[in-house]
Amino acid sequence: MSSEAHRKAAQSQGRVPLEIVTVSDTRTPETDVSGKLIRELAEAAGHDIVDYRIVKDEPDEVLRVLNDFAAGPARLIIFNGGTGIGRRDRTYDVISRVIEKPLPGFGEIFRMLSYEQVGAAAMLSRATAGVYRDKVVFSTPGSPNAVQLAMEKLILPEIQHLAWELVR
């Protein structure tokens, strides 16, 4: 089946259910600009947010919410925050340990596109993606610009195709 045929088959499934996780020691639902942006962009594209949480950048909390959401109804889980190289940035470490099928192209293309915006600082991002328990998991930096880039250029253009690949 061609890529175009895949896309047509994927589009027939309709709305894709997503879950959003913001990993931050300081954000609250009122100050979580990036989490709100993910929601707004996904809903504007016709998809459903079925759960949303903010967790501290603690490995146990990140893994707990990943496992909770992997058992839920969503087909995609989008994490934002905790992907840098700072001492408290641990999201990548947790997610990369449990991913069953890595999608290295996401991080590679994300950093390439980021380079166009922020230059060499793009190499500090540990954005990643993969399949875990039959869910596609994305992990993006927590800045609104990074979230917007990931959503508009990478995730939303392929969201139905990604979700369809999990159930076909």
ABEGO torsion letter per residue (X at the ends): XBAAAAAAAAAAAEBBBBBBBBBBAABBAAABAAAAAAAAAAAAAGBBBABBBBBBBBAAAAAAAAAAAAABABABBBBBEGABABAABAAAAAAAAABABBBAAAAAAAAAAAAAAAEAAAAABABBBEBBGGBBBBBBBABAAAAAAAAAAAAAAAAAAAAAAAAX
